[in-house]
Amino acid sequence: MQEEYNKYMSLALELAEKGRGRVSPNPLVGSVIVKGNRIIGKGFHERFGGAHAEINALKDARKNVYGATMFINLEPCCHYGKTPPCIDKIIASGLKEVIIGIKDPNPLVNGKAIRQLRRAGVKVKTGVLAEEAEKLNEIYIKFISKKLPFIILKSAMSIDGKIATRSGHSRWISNEASRKYVHDLRSQVDAVLVGINTVLRDKPELTVRGKIKSGTKNPTRIVVDSSLRVPLGAKVLNKKAPSIIATTNRASLAKIKKLENKNVKVLMIKSKNGRVDLKTLVKSLARLNISSILVEGGGNINAGMLEANLVDKVLFFISSIIIGGRDALTPVEGKGIDKVNKAIRVKNTSLSRYDDILIEGYIKR
């Protein structure tokens, strides 16, 4: 029986993944309806504001679902949001059993739907492929439970740990396959964040290039710029995607006005040691419903995010080149640590190959 549960829940997880980049800040959810050991309906949450996975699966059902079993990777909603609660239609459909990956940590749900199902006489089993279900919705889980965005720090470096030469030249350290992966990732997050030095040195656009899934969009571009040095003609301010500049009271009011006239949002953030307080910034971005951020900056912004304990996940691409030079730039600058036993630990690491080597892991807390 457990093998059957895992099989159908795996399919629900695959379906849920199809919504990535389209449903934020909602969770990724897939649903499969099974009757007589046959799949009779399936669906996923396709876009923010659209029908939820359970409703799409019920609509897709090719026969009466009475007495059938529904598999869902996340507990169904039991409150009104952009759509009515799914729980009512699930109960009314006559399903005999609902298999759930994990509870929804949203305080409006968090076990309430499971209790409603059981009170209505529907059998409920939870915890099927729970680890996989949690990883799939790691962004949503953090955002809904802590009211903070999930932050991914990405960097590309040479074998000897350099992100640019001593002159600041960095194109291209990573290869084409690695860059394609990053562009795909940009299409899946709400925002990309860099520091002003990256804007001035690299002149990035920070948009998604190449073929991406239908329905996804460019992320919001965020520039951390404490004294508002960003040029008005910078590519990162073009109209291809929304732009946010995070600055401090050191900024010129006249420059702020000019940026706002270009439809650029300027966030005035308190300063810390003369720079934008990153913790305050991240909280402000969460209030704008930004649930995920990809940090693509240089050593200073990377150090600041790590030192403020804001990073959840790291992606380090290691290219098969050697740059050398004690003055060449490294991925994490800042003050650094005095002793190795105080180093930031990365857990659950994995390796992938894009000709470059990708080391992926989570910050240990």
C-alpha positions in Angstrom: 0.0 0.0 0.0 2.8 2.4 0.9 4.4 1.8 -2.5 1.1 2.8 -4.2 0.8 5.9 -2.0 4.3 6.9 -2.9 3.7 6.4 -6.6 0.6 8.7 -6.8 2.1 11.3 -4.5 5.2 11.4 -6.7 2.9 12.2 -9.6 1.2 15.0 -7.5 4.6 16.5 -6.8 5.6 16.4 -10.5 2.3 18.1 -11.4 2.9 20.7 -8.7 6.3 21.6 -10.1 4.6 22.8 -13.3 3.3 25.8 -11.5 6.8 27.1 -10.5 7.3 30.7 -11.5 3.6 31.3 -12.0 1.8 31.0 -8.6 3.9 32.9 -6.1 3.3 33.7 -3.3 1.0 30.7 -3.3 2.4 27.2 -2.8 3.1 24.7 -5.6 0.3 22.1 -5.4 -0.6 19.0 -7.5 -3.5 16.6 -7.1 -4.3 13.1 -8.4 -7.6 11.3 -8.1 -7.5 7.5 -8.1 -10.4 5.0 -8.2 -10.0 1.3 -8.6 -6.3 1.6 -9.0 -6.7 3.9 -12.0 -6.0 7.6 -12.3 -9.3 9.3 -13.2 -8.3 12.9 -12.7 -5.3 15.2 -12.1 -4.5 18.8 -11.9 -2.2 21.5 -10.5 -2.3 25.1 -9.4 -1.5 26.8 -12.7 -1.4 30.5 -11.9 -1.8 32.9 -9.0 -5.5 33.7 -8.7 -6.5 30.7 -10.7 -8.3 27.5 -9.5 -6.3 25.3 -7.0 -5.0 21.9 -7.8 -7.8 20.0 -6.1 -10.5 21.8 -8.1 -8.6 21.3 -11.4 -8.3 17.6 -10.6 -12.1 17.3 -9.8 -12.9 19.1 -13.1 -10.5 16.8 -15.0 -12.1 13.6 -13.6 -13.3 11.3 -16.4 -15.9 9.5 -14.1 -17.8 9.9 -10.9 -15.3 10.6 -8.1 -17.6 9.2 -5.4 -15.6 6.7 -3.3 -12.3 7.7 -4.9 -9.0 8.7 -3.2 -7.3 12.1 -3.8 -3.6 12.6 -3.4 -2.4 16.2 -2.6 1.2 17.2 -1.7 -0.2 20.0 0.6 -3.2 20.2 2.9 -6.1 21.8 1.0 -7.2 25.3 1.8 -10.2 25.9 4.1 -10.5 29.7 3.9 -11.5 32.3 1.3 -8.7 33.9 -0.6 -8.5 34.6 -4.3 -10.8 31.5 -4.7 -13.3 29.8 -2.4 -12.1 27.1 0.0 -11.3 23.8 -1.7 -12.3 21.7 1.3 -16.0 22.3 0.7 -15.9 20.8 -2.8 -13.7 18.0 -1.8 -16.2 17.0 0.9 -19.2 17.5 -1.4 -17.6 15.3 -4.1 -18.0 12.2 -2.1 -14.3 11.2 -2.0 -13.7 8.5 0.6 -10.0 9.3 1.3 -7.5 12.1 1.0 -3.8 11.4 1.1 -1.7 14.5 2.0 2.0 15.1 1.8 2.3 17.8 4.5 0.2 20.1 6.5 -0.1 23.7 5.3 1.8 26.0 7.7 -0.5 28.9 6.9 -2.1 29.9 10.2 -5.4 30.0 8.4 -5.1 26.3 7.6 -2.5 24.4 9.6 -4.5 21.2 10.3 -7.9 22.8 10.2 -8.8 21.3 6.8 -7.6 17.8 7.9 -9.9 18.0 11.0 -12.8 19.2 8.7 -12.3 16.2 6.4 -12.3 13.7 9.3 -15.4 15.3 10.8 -17.1 14.8 7.5 -16.2 11.1 7.5 -13.4 11.3 5.0 -10.3 9.2 5.8 -7.1 11.2 5.9 -3.5 10.1 5.8 -0.6 12.6 6.1 3.1 12.5 5.8 3.4 10.6 2.5 6.7 11.8 0.8 6.8 14.6 3.4 10.5 15.4 2.9 10.0 15.8 -0.8 6.9 17.9 -0.3 8.7 20.2 2.1 11.6 20.7 -0.3 9.2 21.5 -3.2 7.6 24.3 -1.2 10.6 25.5 0.8 10.0 29.0 -0.4 6.3 29.1 0.5 6.9 27.4 3.9 9.4 30.1 5.0 7.4 33.0 3.6 4.1 32.0 5.2 5.5 30.9 8.5 8.2 33.6 9.1 6.9 36.4 6.9 10.3 36.6 5.2 11.5 35.8 1.7 13.5 32.6 1.0 16.9 33.8 -0.1 19.2 32.0 -2.5 22.8 33.2 -2.9 24.4 32.4 -6.3 28.0 32.9 -7.3 30.3 31.7 -10.1 34.0 31.4 -9.4 37.2 29.9 -10.7 38.8 26.8 -9.2 40.9 29.1 -7.1 37.9 30.9 -5.8 37.9 34.1 -7.8 34.8 35.8 -9.2 36.8 38.4 -11.3 40.3 39.3 -12.2 42.2 42.0 -10.3 40.9 44.5 -12.9 37.3 43.5 -12.2 36.8 41.6 -15.5 34.4 38.6 -15.0 32.8 37.7 -18.4 32.5 34.8 -18.5 33.7 32.7 -15.6 30.7 30.3 -15.8 29.9 28.5 -19.0 26.8 28.7 -21.2 25.0 25.8 -19.6 25.5 27.3 -16.1 24.2 30.6 -17.3 21.2 29.0 -18.9 20.4 27.3 -15.5 20.6 30.7 -13.8 18.3 32.3 -16.3 15.8 29.5 -15.7 16.2 30.1 -12.0 15.5 33.9 -12.4 12.2 33.0 -14.1 11.2 31.0 -10.9 11.9 33.6 -8.3 10.1 36.9 -7.4 13.2 39.0 -7.4 16.9 39.3 -8.2 19.1 41.4 -5.9 22.5 43.0 -6.5 24.6 45.8 -5.0 25.4 49.0 -6.8 29.0 48.0 -7.5 27.7 45.1 -9.7 25.5 47.6 -11.6 28.3 50.0 -12.2 30.9 47.4 -13.0 29.0 44.8 -15.0 26.0 46.9 -16.3 23.6 43.9 -16.0 20.0 43.8 -17.1 19.0 41.0 -14.7 16.2 39.8 -16.9 15.5 36.3 -18.2 17.0 35.4 -21.6 16.3 32.4 -23.7 13.3 30.1 -23.8 11.3 30.0 -20.6 8.0 28.3 -19.5 4.9 30.0 -20.7 3.3 32.2 -18.1 6.5 33.0 -16.2 7.9 36.5 -16.1 11.0 38.5 -15.4 11.8 38.9 -11.7 11.7 42.3 -10.0 15.2 43.8 -10.0 16.5 45.1 -6.6 19.6 47.3 -6.3 21.1 48.0 -2.9 22.5 51.5 -3.3 23.0 53.5 -0.1 23.9 56.8 -1.7 21.9 56.5 -4.9 24.8 56.2 -7.4 22.7 54.3 -9.9 22.8 55.9 -13.4 19.4 56.9 -14.7 20.2 55.1 -18.0 21.3 51.8 -16.3 20.0 48.7 -18.0 18.7 47.5 -14.7 16.2 50.3 -14.8 14.7 49.6 -18.2 11.0 48.7 -18.7 11.5 45.0 -19.3 10.8 44.3 -15.6 10.0 46.2 -12.4 12.9 47.8 -10.5 13.4 48.7 -6.9 16.3 50.8 -5.5 17.0 50.3 -1.8 18.7 53.4 -0.4 19.2 55.5 2.8 18.8 59.1 3.9 22.1 59.8 2.1 20.2 59.8 -1.1 19.5 62.9 -3.1 15.8 63.8 -3.0 16.1 65.2 -6.6 17.6 61.8 -7.7 14.7 60.0 -6.0 12.2 62.0 -7.9 13.9 61.3 -11.2 13.9 57.6 -10.5 10.2 57.6 -9.5 9.4 59.5 -12.8 10.9 56.4 -14.5 8.5 54.2 -12.6 11.3 52.9 -10.4 10.3 52.2 -6.8 12.6 53.7 -4.2 12.7 52.2 -0.7 14.1 54.4 2.0 15.8 52.0 4.4 17.5 52.8 7.7 21.3 52.6 7.6 23.7 50.4 9.5 27.4 51.4 9.4 26.6 53.8 6.6 25.0 51.1 4.4 21.5 49.8 3.8 20.4 47.7 6.7 19.8 44.4 4.9 17.5 42.9 7.6 15.2 45.9 7.4 15.3 45.7 3.6 14.3 42.1 3.5 11.4 42.7 5.9 10.3 45.6 3.6 10.4 43.4 0.5 8.3 40.7 2.3 5.6 43.3 2.8 5.7 43.8 -0.9 4.8 40.1 -1.3 8.2 39.2 -2.5 8.6 35.6 -1.3 11.9 34.6 -3.0 15.1 36.5 -3.8 18.1 35.4 -5.9 21.2 37.3 -4.8 23.6 37.7 -7.8 25.9 40.4 -6.4 29.5 40.6 -5.7 31.6 39.8 -2.6 30.4 42.7 -0.5 26.7 42.2 -0.8 27.2 38.4 -0.5 29.2 39.0 2.7 26.5 41.3 4.0 23.7 38.9 3.4 25.6 36.0 5.0 26.7 38.0 8.0 23.1 39.2 8.6 22.1 35.5 8.6 19.6 36.1 5.8 20.7 33.4 3.3 18.8 30.1 3.2 20.5 28.4 0.2 23.7 28.7 -1.7 24.5 27.9 -5.3 28.3 28.0 -6.1 29.3 27.3 -9.7 33.0 26.3 -10.0 34.5 26.8 -13.4 37.6 24.8 -14.6 39.8 27.9 -14.9 42.5 29.4 -12.6 42.6 33.2 -12.3 45.1 33.9 -9.5 46.2 37.2 -8.0 45.9 38.2 -4.4 43.9 41.3 -5.5 41.4 39.3 -7.6 37.8 39.5 -6.3 36.4 36.6 -4.2 32.7 35.6 -3.8 32.5 36.6 -0.1 34.4 39.7 1.0 33.6 41.6 4.2 35.4 41.3 7.4 35.4 37.5 7.5 36.0 35.3 10.6 38.9 34.9 12.9 38.8 31.1 13.5 37.7 28.3 11.3 35.4 26.9 14.0 33.2 30.0 13.6 32.7 29.5 9.8 29.2 29.4 8.3 28.3 25.8 7.8 26.5 24.5 4.7 24.4 21.3 5.1 22.6 18.9 2.7 25.1 19.7 0.0 24.7 18.2 -3.5 26.8 18.3 -6.7 25.6 18.8 -10.3 27.6 19.2 -13.5 27.0 21.8 -16.2 30.7 21.2 -17.3 31.1 23.6 -14.5 30.5 22.0 -11.1 27.5 23.3 -9.1 27.6 23.0 -5.3 24.2 23.4 -3.8 23.5 23.5 -0.1 21.6 25.1 2.8 22.9 27.4 5.5 23.1 25.6 8.8 21.3 27.3 11.6 
